[in-house]
Every structure is written in structure tokens, then in C-alpha cells.
Amino acid sequence: MSTLPILYSFRRCPYAMRARMALWVSGTTCELREVKLANKPAELIEASEKATVPVLVLPDGTVIDESLDVMRWALAQNDPEGWLKGVDAALIARNDGPFKHHLDRYKYPTRYPDETGGDEEAFRLKHRADGLEILSDLDRQLTNLPQLCGDTRTMTDIALFPFIRQFANTDRGWFDAQDLPQLQRWLEGHLASDLFKAIMPKYAVWQAGDPRTIFARATEANTVNANH
């Protein structure tokens, strides 16, 4: 059994992103296993029946397979920036519920043939508009605040950021033209942060028997491969 937590992750998954950001800021050292979602390793499926990332397997065998729970676990170990002092449960629930619903249908309309009513483009634009309504509310919330819960980033900002990034990147020209000055400022700040850059290196897809990849905040440690 590994002496380190094992994190099954996929670089571009927003759920995995927010988990990695919390693990990084907490200083938690993990063995990172990058997976290909179209070809999930047996070890991931064995650890969690859902087999969706992120999955964190602790050294004692405990499995944490919800991204918010991974964040909470990591921050319970060490919360140097006080992220747990800024948890807006309603904002996170709206992001993970209604906003994610609209984001998926805006970004991947072909996945919902039974919902399009025969007009895929109208369907896509409707969900883009519905997502924009939620983003407009966040823009207003940020009018007098640098971050969603105050002066500094907290768990709420990091929980929402990867999904808003995904929405923006679906059509960046359109997004940048919207009247969302505070949200756009907020998004650019997170995109430019050292934290985001630190958790986004590309890793080879993990296979059983590979040398382990260490993911850690310590200088250069996240790119070091160490033998078992």
C-alpha cells in the first residue's frame, strides 16, 4: 500500500482541477495518476465504482471520490490561506447544479439529442443565455469585493473557477464581449495565478507499473518521478 495518498486525476476536468488546487495549497504530497477517461484503469474502477475523477485514496485505504470532499479533506489537514472561512454553500450548489447543467448543454449540445427539439443551435444558445444569467449575478457580487467571499480567494472561488473558465473558453470572443467586467477581472486573476499554473502541467497517462509521479507544493517536487 502506498505511503502517500493516491490521486486519480484528469488534467482538464474542472472537478479534478479544484481538487488539485486544494491539495496543492494545503501542501499535501500525493502520488498522481493521470487517467484517460475513455480508457479508465482497473485500479480506478476498483477504488470507486463511479470511476470519475478526482478519486483520492488515502494510505489507510479510505477513498474520497467527490471533489468537494477532497477539497475539505485537504484543507482540514492544512489551510494556510483560510479557504474554509469562505464557504458559500449556496453559490457552490448553484455552480454544481444549475450552472453545470447549462454549461454541459452549451458546450456539448450533441450529447442531448432528446432535449434539443430538433434545433441544436437554439438549444445551445438558450443554455448559454441561462448560464450567462448566473454569471451576471456573480459579476454583481464581485462589484465591491475582489473575491466572492471577501478580499482573498477561498474555497468558494476555487470551487467555481474551473467551471467558469470552461464556460468562457467555449467561445472566448463572445464571453469577452459580455458586460461582465468584475467577473472577467476575477477570472483573469485566477488564470494568471501561480496556483493555477502549478496544478496544470501535462502528465503522461498512468499505467500500472509506471514510476510514480509525485504531486507536491515543494519546489520542483510536482515534476519529479520517483521509483516505487
Residue pairs with C-beta under 8 A, 6 or more apart in sequence:
1 59
1 61
2 31
2 57
2 59
2 212
3 59
4 29
4 30
4 31
4 59
4 214
5 28
5 29
5 30
5 31
5 56
5 57
5 58
5 59
6 30
6 31
6 33
6 56
6 57
7 19
7 20
7 23
7 30
7 31
7 32
7 33
7 54
7 55
7 56
7 57
7 70
7 215
8 33
8 35
8 41
8 43
8 44
8 47
8 53
8 54
8 55
8 56
8 57
9 16
9 19
9 20
9 32
9 33
9 34
9 35
9 53
9 54
10 16
10 34
10 35
10 36
10 37
10 53
11 34
11 200
11 202
11 203
13 37
13 53
13 54
14 162
14 163
14 165
14 166
15 52
15 53
15 54
15 67
15 162
16 53
16 54
16 67
17 161
17 162
17 199
17 200
18 67
18 68
18 71
18 158
18 159
18 161
18 162
19 54
19 56
19 67
19 70
19 71
19 74
20 54
20 199
20 215
21 158
21 195
21 196
21 199
22 70
22 71
22 74
22 75
22 83
22 155
22 158
23 30
23 56
23 70
23 74
23 215
24 195
24 198
24 199
24 215
24 217
24 222
25 74
25 75
25 80
25 81
25 83
25 195
25 217
26 74
26 75
26 77
26 78
26 79
26 80
27 78
27 80
27 216
27 217
28 74
28 77
28 78
28 216
28 217
29 214
29 215
29 216
29 217
29 218
29 221
30 56
30 214
30 215
30 216
31 212
31 213
31 214
31 215
32 203
32 206
32 213
32 214
32 215
32 222
33 41
33 43
33 44
33 206
33 213
34 203
34 204
34 205
34 206
34 213
35 41
35 44
35 53
35 205
35 206
36 205
37 53
40 51
41 206
41 207
41 208
42 208
43 208
44 51
44 53
44 55
45 51
47 55
47 57
47 63
47 65
48 55
48 63
48 65
50 65
52 65
54 65
54 67
54 70
55 63
55 64
55 65
56 63
56 64
56 65
56 70
56 73
57 63
57 64
58 64
64 70
64 73
68 92
68 96
68 159
71 83
71 155
71 158
71 159
72 84
72 155
75 83
75 84
75 155
76 84
81 152
81 153
81 154
82 152
82 154
83 153
83 154
83 155
83 158
84 154
84 155
85 149
85 154
86 147
86 148
86 149
86 150
86 152
86 153
86 154
86 155
86 156
86 157
87 149
87 154
87 155
87 156
88 148
88 149
88 156
91 138
91 148
91 156
91 160
92 156
92 159
92 160
94 134
95 134
95 159
95 160
95 163
96 159
98 130
98 134
99 131
99 134
99 163
99 167
100 163
101 127
102 127
102 128
102 130
102 131
102 134
103 127
103 131
103 163
103 166
103 167
103 170
104 111
104 112
105 111
105 112
105 115
105 123
105 124
105 127
106 124
106 127
106 128
106 131
106 167
106 170
107 166
107 167
107 170
109 116
109 120
109 121
109 123
109 124
109 127
110 120
112 123
115 123
116 122
116 123
117 123
128 170
128 171
131 167
132 178
135 164
135 167
135 178
135 180
135 183
136 180
138 148
138 160
138 164
138 183
139 179
139 180
139 181
139 182
139 183
140 182
141 148
142 148
142 182
142 183
142 185
142 186
143 182
145 151
146 152
146 186
147 153
147 154
147 157
147 186
148 154
148 156
148 157
148 160
148 186
149 156
149 157
153 190
157 186
157 190
158 190
161 187
161 190
161 196
164 183
164 187
165 187
165 190
165 191
167 175
168 175
168 176
168 187
169 175
175 184
176 184
178 184
190 196
198 217
198 222
201 222
201 223
203 213
204 210
206 213
211 225
211 226
211 227
211 228
212 225
212 226
212 227
212 228
213 224
213 225
214 221
214 222
214 224
214 225
214 226
215 221
215 222
216 222
